């Protein structure tokens, strides 16, 4: 299994999707429940949400790269 296939498998895996949703929900809850003066908690939650987004974006990029490479080979 290459990286692209692995990434596609991860993005389609129901447990991975559930885990990512749960992790996002935890961070959103931290943000929503933070005290008005607790800027650090909100900033940390925001950075965690961005990290989760970067993970998904990376996996999507691996899948997209495979499609781009396949189309490039067809053109050549």
PyMOL Python script that loads the backbone (N, CA, C, O; Angstrom):
from pymol import cmd

cmd.read_pdbstr("""\
ATOM      1  N   UNK A   1       0.857  -1.182   0.000  1.00  0.00           N
ATOM      2  CA  UNK A   1       0.000   0.000   0.000  1.00  0.00           C
ATOM      3  C   UNK A   1       0.896   1.235   0.000  1.00  0.00           C
ATOM      4  O   UNK A   1       1.788   1.368   0.838  1.00  0.00           O
ATOM      5  N   UNK A   2       0.649   2.127  -0.940  1.00  0.00           N
ATOM      6  CA  UNK A   2       1.426   3.361  -0.992  1.00  0.00           C
ATOM      7  C   UNK A   2       0.777   4.434  -0.120  1.00  0.00           C
ATOM      8  O   UNK A   2      -0.305   4.232   0.429  1.00  0.00           O
ATOM      9  N   UNK A   3       1.451   5.572  -0.002  1.00  0.00           N
ATOM     10  CA  UNK A   3       0.960   6.656   0.862  1.00  0.00           C
ATOM     11  C   UNK A   3      -0.422   7.140   0.444  1.00  0.00           C
ATOM     12  O   UNK A   3      -1.280   7.400   1.288  1.00  0.00           O
ATOM     13  N   UNK A   4      -0.627   7.258  -0.846  1.00  0.00           N
ATOM     14  CA  UNK A   4      -1.900   7.754  -1.346  1.00  0.00           C
ATOM     15  C   UNK A   4      -3.040   6.810  -0.988  1.00  0.00           C
ATOM     16  O   UNK A   4      -4.102   7.257  -0.556  1.00  0.00           O
ATOM     17  N   UNK A   5      -2.831   5.532  -1.162  1.00  0.00           N
ATOM     18  CA  UNK A   5      -3.862   4.544  -0.813  1.00  0.00           C
ATOM     19  C   UNK A   5      -4.115   4.540   0.682  1.00  0.00           C
ATOM     20  O   UNK A   5      -5.256   4.444   1.135  1.00  0.00           O
ATOM     21  N   UNK A   6      -3.040   4.645   1.438  1.00  0.00           N
ATOM     22  CA  UNK A   6      -3.172   4.702   2.892  1.00  0.00           C
ATOM     23  C   UNK A   6      -3.985   5.923   3.311  1.00  0.00           C
ATOM     24  O   UNK A   6      -4.873   5.824   4.157  1.00  0.00           O
ATOM     25  N   UNK A   7      -3.675   7.080   2.712  1.00  0.00           N
ATOM     26  CA  UNK A   7      -4.385   8.315   3.045  1.00  0.00           C
ATOM     27  C   UNK A   7      -5.858   8.209   2.685  1.00  0.00           C
ATOM     28  O   UNK A   7      -6.721   8.635   3.452  1.00  0.00           O
ATOM     29  N   UNK A   8      -6.144   7.647   1.528  1.00  0.00           N
ATOM     30  CA  UNK A   8      -7.527   7.485   1.105  1.00  0.00           C
ATOM     31  C   UNK A   8      -8.275   6.554   2.072  1.00  0.00           C
ATOM     32  O   UNK A   8      -9.425   6.808   2.430  1.00  0.00           O
ATOM     33  N   UNK A   9      -7.613   5.495   2.477  1.00  0.00           N
ATOM     34  CA  UNK A   9      -8.203   4.559   3.434  1.00  0.00           C
ATOM     35  C   UNK A   9      -8.499   5.270   4.757  1.00  0.00           C
ATOM     36  O   UNK A   9      -9.566   5.079   5.340  1.00  0.00           O
ATOM     37  N   UNK A  10      -7.564   6.081   5.226  1.00  0.00           N
ATOM     38  CA  UNK A  10      -7.752   6.804   6.486  1.00  0.00           C
ATOM     39  C   UNK A  10      -8.936   7.766   6.401  1.00  0.00           C
ATOM     40  O   UNK A  10      -9.754   7.832   7.318  1.00  0.00           O
ATOM     41  N   UNK A  11      -9.024   8.504   5.307  1.00  0.00           N
ATOM     42  CA  UNK A  11     -10.100   9.487   5.164  1.00  0.00           C
ATOM     43  C   UNK A  11     -11.476   8.822   5.085  1.00  0.00           C
ATOM     44  O   UNK A  11     -12.475   9.420   5.484  1.00  0.00           O
ATOM     45  N   UNK A  12     -11.533   7.592   4.576  1.00  0.00           N
ATOM     46  CA  UNK A  12     -12.802   6.876   4.462  1.00  0.00           C
ATOM     47  C   UNK A  12     -13.129   6.035   5.694  1.00  0.00           C
ATOM     48  O   UNK A  12     -14.263   5.584   5.857  1.00  0.00           O
ATOM     49  N   UNK A  13     -12.136   5.823   6.563  1.00  0.00           N
ATOM     50  CA  UNK A  13     -12.315   4.976   7.733  1.00  0.00           C
ATOM     51  C   UNK A  13     -13.277   5.641   8.728  1.00  0.00           C
ATOM     52  O   UNK A  13     -13.061   6.777   9.150  1.00  0.00           O
ATOM     53  N   UNK A  14     -14.325   4.924   9.089  1.00  0.00           N
ATOM     54  CA  UNK A  14     -15.344   5.501   9.979  1.00  0.00           C
ATOM     55  C   UNK A  14     -14.782   5.809  11.357  1.00  0.00           C
ATOM     56  O   UNK A  14     -15.194   6.789  11.978  1.00  0.00           O
ATOM     57  N   UNK A  15     -13.846   4.993  11.855  1.00  0.00           N
ATOM     58  CA  UNK A  15     -13.265   5.260  13.166  1.00  0.00           C
ATOM     59  C   UNK A  15     -12.376   6.488  13.138  1.00  0.00           C
ATOM     60  O   UNK A  15     -12.346   7.262  14.095  1.00  0.00           O
ATOM     61  N   UNK A  16     -11.655   6.668  12.048  1.00  0.00           N
ATOM     62  CA  UNK A  16     -10.832   7.866  11.908  1.00  0.00           C
ATOM     63  C   UNK A  16     -11.722   9.106  11.851  1.00  0.00           C
ATOM     64  O   UNK A  16     -11.444  10.105  12.515  1.00  0.00           O
ATOM     65  N   UNK A  17     -12.783   9.041  11.063  1.00  0.00           N
ATOM     66  CA  UNK A  17     -13.710  10.165  10.962  1.00  0.00           C
ATOM     67  C   UNK A  17     -14.342  10.479  12.316  1.00  0.00           C
ATOM     68  O   UNK A  17     -14.468  11.641  12.700  1.00  0.00           O
ATOM     69  N   UNK A  18     -14.737   9.428  13.031  1.00  0.00           N
ATOM     70  CA  UNK A  18     -15.341   9.613  14.349  1.00  0.00           C
ATOM     71  C   UNK A  18     -14.339  10.235  15.322  1.00  0.00           C
ATOM     72  O   UNK A  18     -14.689  11.136  16.085  1.00  0.00           O
ATOM     73  N   UNK A  19     -13.102   9.758  15.295  1.00  0.00           N
ATOM     74  CA  UNK A  19     -12.067  10.304  16.156  1.00  0.00           C
ATOM     75  C   UNK A  19     -11.850  11.791  15.873  1.00  0.00           C
ATOM     76  O   UNK A  19     -11.777  12.600  16.798  1.00  0.00           O
ATOM     77  N   UNK A  20     -11.749  12.140  14.595  1.00  0.00           N
ATOM     78  CA  UNK A  20     -11.532  13.540  14.237  1.00  0.00           C
ATOM     79  C   UNK A  20     -12.707  14.413  14.679  1.00  0.00           C
ATOM     80  O   UNK A  20     -12.504  15.532  15.148  1.00  0.00           O
ATOM     81  N   UNK A  21     -13.920  13.914  14.536  1.00  0.00           N
ATOM     82  CA  UNK A  21     -15.093  14.661  14.983  1.00  0.00           C
ATOM     83  C   UNK A  21     -15.076  14.864  16.496  1.00  0.00           C
ATOM     84  O   UNK A  21     -15.385  15.949  16.989  1.00  0.00           O
ATOM     85  N   UNK A  22     -14.712  13.814  17.224  1.00  0.00           N
ATOM     86  CA  UNK A  22     -14.648  13.912  18.678  1.00  0.00           C
ATOM     87  C   UNK A  22     -13.565  14.895  19.119  1.00  0.00           C
ATOM     88  O   UNK A  22     -13.781  15.697  20.028  1.00  0.00           O
ATOM     89  N   UNK A  23     -12.413  14.832  18.479  1.00  0.00           N
ATOM     90  CA  UNK A  23     -11.340  15.760  18.822  1.00  0.00           C
ATOM     91  C   UNK A  23     -11.733  17.202  18.523  1.00  0.00           C
ATOM     92  O   UNK A  23     -11.441  18.105  19.307  1.00  0.00           O
ATOM     93  N   UNK A  24     -12.396  17.416  17.387  1.00  0.00           N
ATOM     94  CA  UNK A  24     -12.879  18.767  17.063  1.00  0.00           C
ATOM     95  C   UNK A  24     -13.896  19.236  18.095  1.00  0.00           C
ATOM     96  O   UNK A  24     -13.852  20.383  18.541  1.00  0.00           O
ATOM     97  N   UNK A  25     -14.808  18.352  18.474  1.00  0.00           N
ATOM     98  CA  UNK A  25     -15.846  18.712  19.440  1.00  0.00           C
ATOM     99  C   UNK A  25     -15.240  19.098  20.795  1.00  0.00           C
ATOM    100  O   UNK A  25     -15.712  20.028  21.449  1.00  0.00           O
ATOM    101  N   UNK A  26     -14.199  18.382  21.207  1.00  0.00           N
ATOM    102  CA  UNK A  26     -13.536  18.703  22.470  1.00  0.00           C
ATOM    103  C   UNK A  26     -12.958  20.109  22.419  1.00  0.00           C
ATOM    104  O   UNK A  26     -13.117  20.887  23.360  1.00  0.00           O
ATOM    105  N   UNK A  27     -12.288  20.432  21.322  1.00  0.00           N
ATOM    106  CA  UNK A  27     -11.661  21.752  21.205  1.00  0.00           C
ATOM    107  C   UNK A  27     -12.706  22.864  21.082  1.00  0.00           C
ATOM    108  O   UNK A  27     -12.533  23.943  21.648  1.00  0.00           O
ATOM    109  N   UNK A  28     -13.764  22.609  20.361  1.00  0.00           N
ATOM    110  CA  UNK A  28     -14.830  23.612  20.242  1.00  0.00           C
ATOM    111  C   UNK A  28     -15.482  23.842  21.595  1.00  0.00           C
ATOM    112  O   UNK A  28     -15.829  24.971  21.943  1.00  0.00           O
ATOM    113  N   UNK A  29     -15.645  22.768  22.356  1.00  0.00           N
ATOM    114  CA  UNK A  29     -16.227  22.885  23.695  1.00  0.00           C
ATOM    115  C   UNK A  29     -15.313  23.700  24.614  1.00  0.00           C
ATOM    116  O   UNK A  29     -15.789  24.517  25.402  1.00  0.00           O
ATOM    117  N   UNK A  30     -14.002  23.476  24.510  1.00  0.00           N
ATOM    118  CA  UNK A  30     -13.059  24.262  25.301  1.00  0.00           C
ATOM    119  C   UNK A  30     -13.212  25.746  24.981  1.00  0.00           C
ATOM    120  O   UNK A  30     -13.229  26.596  25.871  1.00  0.00           O
ATOM    121  N   UNK A  31     -13.322  26.028  23.702  1.00  0.00           N
ATOM    122  CA  UNK A  31     -13.480  27.415  23.259  1.00  0.00           C
ATOM    123  C   UNK A  31     -14.787  28.003  23.798  1.00  0.00           C
ATOM    124  O   UNK A  31     -14.801  29.105  24.346  1.00  0.00           O
ATOM    125  N   UNK A  32     -15.874  27.264  23.640  1.00  0.00           N
ATOM    126  CA  UNK A  32     -17.190  27.761  24.033  1.00  0.00           C
ATOM    127  C   UNK A  32     -17.331  27.913  25.544  1.00  0.00           C
ATOM    128  O   UNK A  32     -18.020  28.817  26.017  1.00  0.00           O
ATOM    129  N   UNK A  33     -16.682  27.035  26.300  1.00  0.00           N
ATOM    130  CA  UNK A  33     -16.844  27.042  27.750  1.00  0.00           C
ATOM    131  C   UNK A  33     -15.771  27.849  28.473  1.00  0.00           C
ATOM    132  O   UNK A  33     -15.771  27.914  29.702  1.00  0.00           O
ATOM    133  N   UNK A  34     -14.866  28.458  27.730  1.00  0.00           N
ATOM    134  CA  UNK A  34     -13.783  29.199  28.377  1.00  0.00           C
ATOM    135  C   UNK A  34     -14.321  30.465  29.044  1.00  0.00           C
ATOM    136  O   UNK A  34     -15.313  31.053  28.613  1.00  0.00           O
ATOM    137  N   UNK A  35     -13.641  30.850  30.088  1.00  0.00           N
ATOM    138  CA  UNK A  35     -13.968  32.077  30.797  1.00  0.00           C
ATOM    139  C   UNK A  35     -13.639  33.275  29.907  1.00  0.00           C
ATOM    140  O   UNK A  35     -12.740  33.205  29.069  1.00  0.00           O
ATOM    141  N   UNK A  36     -14.342  34.328  30.086  1.00  0.00           N
ATOM    142  CA  UNK A  36     -14.156  35.514  29.239  1.00  0.00           C
ATOM    143  C   UNK A  36     -12.710  36.009  29.263  1.00  0.00           C
ATOM    144  O   UNK A  36     -12.228  36.560  28.274  1.00  0.00           O
ATOM    145  N   UNK A  37     -12.027  35.820  30.372  1.00  0.00           N
ATOM    146  CA  UNK A  37     -10.648  36.299  30.496  1.00  0.00           C
ATOM    147  C   UNK A  37      -9.606  35.236  30.154  1.00  0.00           C
ATOM    148  O   UNK A  37      -8.407  35.496  30.260  1.00  0.00           O
ATOM    149  N   UNK A  38     -10.036  34.068  29.756  1.00  0.00           N
ATOM    150  CA  UNK A  38      -9.108  32.964  29.511  1.00  0.00           C
ATOM    151  C   UNK A  38      -8.730  32.879  28.028  1.00  0.00           C
ATOM    152  O   UNK A  38      -9.068  31.922  27.331  1.00  0.00           O
ATOM    153  N   UNK A  39      -8.034  33.891  27.584  1.00  0.00           N
ATOM    154  CA  UNK A  39      -7.614  33.988  26.190  1.00  0.00           C
ATOM    155  C   UNK A  39      -6.690  32.832  25.802  1.00  0.00           C
ATOM    156  O   UNK A  39      -6.752  32.342  24.674  1.00  0.00           O
ATOM    157  N   UNK A  40      -5.846  32.399  26.717  1.00  0.00           N
ATOM    158  CA  UNK A  40      -4.887  31.332  26.423  1.00  0.00           C
ATOM    159  C   UNK A  40      -5.587  30.016  26.087  1.00  0.00           C
ATOM    160  O   UNK A  40      -5.144  29.291  25.196  1.00  0.00           O
ATOM    161  N   UNK A  41      -6.665  29.704  26.785  1.00  0.00           N
ATOM    162  CA  UNK A  41      -7.419  28.471  26.508  1.00  0.00           C
ATOM    163  C   UNK A  41      -8.021  28.531  25.110  1.00  0.00           C
ATOM    164  O   UNK A  41      -7.978  27.547  24.371  1.00  0.00           O
ATOM    165  N   UNK A  42      -8.575  29.667  24.748  1.00  0.00           N
ATOM    166  CA  UNK A  42      -9.177  29.818  23.418  1.00  0.00           C
ATOM    167  C   UNK A  42      -8.123  29.739  22.325  1.00  0.00           C
ATOM    168  O   UNK A  42      -8.352  29.121  21.285  1.00  0.00           O
ATOM    169  N   UNK A  43      -6.969  30.362  22.551  1.00  0.00           N
ATOM    170  CA  UNK A  43      -5.902  30.304  21.555  1.00  0.00           C
ATOM    171  C   UNK A  43      -5.380  28.880  21.393  1.00  0.00           C
ATOM    172  O   UNK A  43      -5.095  28.444  20.278  1.00  0.00           O
ATOM    173  N   UNK A  44      -5.255  28.164  22.491  1.00  0.00           N
ATOM    174  CA  UNK A  44      -4.802  26.781  22.434  1.00  0.00           C
ATOM    175  C   UNK A  44      -5.823  25.921  21.683  1.00  0.00           C
ATOM    176  O   UNK A  44      -5.443  25.097  20.850  1.00  0.00           O
ATOM    177  N   UNK A  45      -7.103  26.104  21.969  1.00  0.00           N
ATOM    178  CA  UNK A  45      -8.152  25.347  21.275  1.00  0.00           C
ATOM    179  C   UNK A  45      -8.114  25.646  19.780  1.00  0.00           C
ATOM    180  O   UNK A  45      -8.261  24.741  18.958  1.00  0.00           O
ATOM    181  N   UNK A  46      -7.916  26.916  19.430  1.00  0.00           N
ATOM    182  CA  UNK A  46      -7.834  27.298  18.025  1.00  0.00           C
ATOM    183  C   UNK A  46      -6.651  26.607  17.344  1.00  0.00           C
ATOM    184  O   UNK A  46      -6.778  26.102  16.229  1.00  0.00           O
ATOM    185  N   UNK A  47      -5.500  26.587  18.024  1.00  0.00           N
ATOM    186  CA  UNK A  47      -4.321  25.946  17.431  1.00  0.00           C
ATOM    187  C   UNK A  47      -4.537  24.446  17.272  1.00  0.00           C
ATOM    188  O   UNK A  47      -4.075  23.856  16.296  1.00  0.00           O
ATOM    189  N   UNK A  48      -5.230  23.829  18.211  1.00  0.00           N
ATOM    190  CA  UNK A  48      -5.523  22.400  18.100  1.00  0.00           C
ATOM    191  C   UNK A  48      -6.465  22.129  16.925  1.00  0.00           C
ATOM    192  O   UNK A  48      -6.284  21.157  16.193  1.00  0.00           O
ATOM    193  N   UNK A  49      -7.462  22.981  16.749  1.00  0.00           N
ATOM    194  CA  UNK A  49      -8.378  22.830  15.618  1.00  0.00           C
ATOM    195  C   UNK A  49      -7.637  22.982  14.294  1.00  0.00           C
ATOM    196  O   UNK A  49      -7.901  22.254  13.338  1.00  0.00           O
ATOM    197  N   UNK A  50      -6.717  23.926  14.249  1.00  0.00           N
ATOM    198  CA  UNK A  50      -5.926  24.117  13.027  1.00  0.00           C
ATOM    199  C   UNK A  50      -5.050  22.892  12.761  1.00  0.00           C
ATOM    200  O   UNK A  50      -4.876  22.498  11.608  1.00  0.00           O
ATOM    201  N   UNK A  51      -4.501  22.289  13.811  1.00  0.00           N
ATOM    202  CA  UNK A  51      -3.663  21.097  13.651  1.00  0.00           C
ATOM    203  C   UNK A  51      -4.493  19.947  13.086  1.00  0.00           C
ATOM    204  O   UNK A  51      -4.031  19.221  12.206  1.00  0.00           O
ATOM    205  N   UNK A  52      -5.703  19.780  13.582  1.00  0.00           N
ATOM    206  CA  UNK A  52      -6.580  18.730  13.053  1.00  0.00           C
ATOM    207  C   UNK A  52      -6.892  18.980  11.583  1.00  0.00           C
ATOM    208  O   UNK A  52      -6.919  18.051  10.775  1.00  0.00           O
ATOM    209  N   UNK A  53      -7.123  20.238  11.249  1.00  0.00           N
ATOM    210  CA  UNK A  53      -7.388  20.609   9.858  1.00  0.00           C
ATOM    211  C   UNK A  53      -6.176  20.318   8.972  1.00  0.00           C
ATOM    212  O   UNK A  53      -6.324  19.847   7.845  1.00  0.00           O
ATOM    213  N   UNK A  54      -4.990  20.597   9.481  1.00  0.00           N
ATOM    214  CA  UNK A  54      -3.770  20.333   8.714  1.00  0.00           C
ATOM    215  C   UNK A  54      -3.580  18.839   8.454  1.00  0.00           C
ATOM    216  O   UNK A  54      -3.126  18.447   7.379  1.00  0.00           O
ATOM    217  N   UNK A  55      -3.922  18.017   9.422  1.00  0.00           N
ATOM    218  CA  UNK A  55      -3.820  16.571   9.235  1.00  0.00           C
ATOM    219  C   UNK A  55      -4.726  16.118   8.099  1.00  0.00           C
ATOM    220  O   UNK A  55      -4.300  15.383   7.209  1.00  0.00           O
ATOM    221  N   UNK A  56      -5.985  16.565   8.135  1.00  0.00           N
ATOM    222  CA  UNK A  56      -6.925  16.185   7.080  1.00  0.00           C
ATOM    223  C   UNK A  56      -6.499  16.736   5.723  1.00  0.00           C
ATOM    224  O   UNK A  56      -6.619  16.051   4.707  1.00  0.00           O
ATOM    225  N   UNK A  57      -6.010  17.955   5.704  1.00  0.00           N
ATOM    226  CA  UNK A  57      -5.552  18.566   4.458  1.00  0.00           C
ATOM    227  C   UNK A  57      -4.363  17.809   3.887  1.00  0.00           C
ATOM    228  O   UNK A  57      -4.271  17.622   2.674  1.00  0.00           O
ATOM    229  N   UNK A  58      -3.460  17.375   4.744  1.00  0.00           N
ATOM    230  CA  UNK A  58      -2.306  16.598   4.302  1.00  0.00           C
ATOM    231  C   UNK A  58      -2.762  15.295   3.651  1.00  0.00           C
ATOM    232  O   UNK A  58      -2.297  14.941   2.568  1.00  0.00           O
ATOM    233  N   UNK A  59      -3.670  14.585   4.315  1.00  0.00           N
ATOM    234  CA  UNK A  59      -4.171  13.323   3.771  1.00  0.00           C
ATOM    235  C   UNK A  59      -4.879  13.548   2.438  1.00  0.00           C
ATOM    236  O   UNK A  59      -4.682  12.786   1.492  1.00  0.00           O
ATOM    237  N   UNK A  60      -5.702  14.591   2.362  1.00  0.00           N
ATOM    238  CA  UNK A  60      -6.396  14.905   1.111  1.00  0.00           C
ATOM    239  C   UNK A  60      -5.397  15.240   0.003  1.00  0.00           C
ATOM    240  O   UNK A  60      -5.612  14.895  -1.159  1.00  0.00           O
ATOM    241  N   UNK A  61      -4.313  15.908   0.366  1.00  0.00           N
ATOM    242  CA  UNK A  61      -3.279  16.246  -0.609  1.00  0.00           C
ATOM    243  C   UNK A  61      -2.599  15.007  -1.170  1.00  0.00           C
ATOM    244  O   UNK A  61      -2.302  14.940  -2.363  1.00  0.00           O
ATOM    245  N   UNK A  62      -2.352  14.024  -0.305  1.00  0.00           N
ATOM    246  CA  UNK A  62      -1.758  12.774  -0.783  1.00  0.00           C
ATOM    247  C   UNK A  62      -2.672  12.082  -1.787  1.00  0.00           C
ATOM    248  O   UNK A  62      -2.209  11.568  -2.805  1.00  0.00           O
ATOM    249  N   UNK A  63      -3.963  12.072  -1.499  1.00  0.00           N
ATOM    250  CA  UNK A  63      -4.929  11.442  -2.410  1.00  0.00           C
ATOM    251  C   UNK A  63      -4.992  12.217  -3.721  1.00  0.00           C
ATOM    252  O   UNK A  63      -4.999  11.624  -4.800  1.00  0.00           O
ATOM    253  N   UNK A  64      -5.036  13.529  -3.625  1.00  0.00           N
ATOM    254  CA  UNK A  64      -5.100  14.361  -4.836  1.00  0.00           C
ATOM    255  C   UNK A  64      -3.859  14.216  -5.690  1.00  0.00           C
ATOM    256  O   UNK A  64      -3.943  14.211  -6.918  1.00  0.00           O
ATOM    257  N   UNK A  65      -2.712  14.098  -5.053  1.00  0.00           N
ATOM    258  CA  UNK A  65      -1.469  13.962  -5.813  1.00  0.00           C
ATOM    259  C   UNK A  65      -1.483  12.708  -6.672  1.00  0.00           C
ATOM    260  O   UNK A  65      -0.988  12.723  -7.799  1.00  0.00           O
ATOM    261  N   UNK A  66      -2.040  11.634  -6.158  1.00  0.00           N
ATOM    262  CA  UNK A  66      -2.129  10.400  -6.937  1.00  0.00           C
ATOM    263  C   UNK A  66      -2.994  10.619  -8.179  1.00  0.00           C
ATOM    264  O   UNK A  66      -2.653  10.160  -9.269  1.00  0.00           O
ATOM    265  N   UNK A  67      -4.113  11.323  -8.008  1.00  0.00           N
ATOM    266  CA  UNK A  67      -4.995  11.598  -9.151  1.00  0.00           C
ATOM    267  C   UNK A  67      -4.295  12.486 -10.180  1.00  0.00           C
ATOM    268  O   UNK A  67      -4.426  12.274 -11.386  1.00  0.00           O
ATOM    269  N   UNK A  68      -3.557  13.474  -9.697  1.00  0.00           N
ATOM    270  CA  UNK A  68      -2.817  14.365 -10.592  1.00  0.00           C
ATOM    271  C   UNK A  68      -1.769  13.577 -11.369  1.00  0.00           C
ATOM    272  O   UNK A  68      -1.625  13.749 -12.580  1.00  0.00           O
ATOM    273  N   UNK A  69      -1.039  12.713 -10.670  1.00  0.00           N
ATOM    274  CA  UNK A  69      -0.014  11.908 -11.328  1.00  0.00           C
ATOM    275  C   UNK A  69      -0.618  10.972 -12.370  1.00  0.00           C
ATOM    276  O   UNK A  69      -0.047  10.794 -13.446  1.00  0.00           O
ATOM    277  N   UNK A  70      -1.768  10.372 -12.062  1.00  0.00           N
ATOM    278  CA  UNK A  70      -2.431   9.470 -13.016  1.00  0.00           C
ATOM    279  C   UNK A  70      -2.851  10.221 -14.269  1.00  0.00           C
ATOM    280  O   UNK A  70      -2.691   9.712 -15.379  1.00  0.00           O
ATOM    281  N   UNK A  71      -3.388  11.430 -14.105  1.00  0.00           N
ATOM    282  CA  UNK A  71      -3.813  12.214 -15.256  1.00  0.00           C
ATOM    283  C   UNK A  71      -2.612  12.667 -16.063  1.00  0.00           C
ATOM    284  O   UNK A  71      -2.680  12.730 -17.290  1.00  0.00           O
ATOM    285  N   UNK A  72      -1.526  12.980 -15.398  1.00  0.00           N
ATOM    286  CA  UNK A  72      -0.312  13.407 -16.091  1.00  0.00           C
ATOM    287  C   UNK A  72       0.212  12.272 -16.957  1.00  0.00           C
ATOM    288  O   UNK A  72       0.644  12.503 -18.087  1.00  0.00           O
ATOM    289  N   UNK A  73       0.177  11.042 -16.438  1.00  0.00           N
ATOM    290  CA  UNK A  73       0.648   9.897 -17.210  1.00  0.00           C
ATOM    291  C   UNK A  73      -0.222   9.633 -18.428  1.00  0.00           C
ATOM    292  O   UNK A  73       0.283   9.206 -19.466  1.00  0.00           O
ATOM    293  N   UNK A  74      -1.524   9.881 -18.318  1.00  0.00           N
ATOM    294  CA  UNK A  74      -2.426   9.688 -19.455  1.00  0.00           C
ATOM    295  C   UNK A  74      -2.136  10.682 -20.562  1.00  0.00           C
ATOM    296  O   UNK A  74      -2.253  10.357 -21.744  1.00  0.00           O
ATOM    297  N   UNK A  75      -1.762  11.883 -20.186  1.00  0.00           N
ATOM    298  CA  UNK A  75      -1.461  12.939 -21.165  1.00  0.00           C
ATOM    299  C   UNK A  75      -0.181  12.609 -21.923  1.00  0.00           C
ATOM    300  O   UNK A  75      -0.088  12.822 -23.132  1.00  0.00           O
ATOM    301  N   UNK A  76       0.797  12.090 -21.202  1.00  0.00           N
ATOM    302  CA  UNK A  76       2.084  11.765 -21.825  1.00  0.00           C
ATOM    303  C   UNK A  76       1.900  10.541 -22.678  1.00  0.00           C
ATOM    304  O   UNK A  76       2.852  10.077 -23.305  1.00  0.00           O
TER     305      UNK A  76
END
""", "prot")
cmd.dss("prot")
cmd.show_as("cartoon", "prot")
cmd.util.cbc("prot")
cmd.orient("prot")
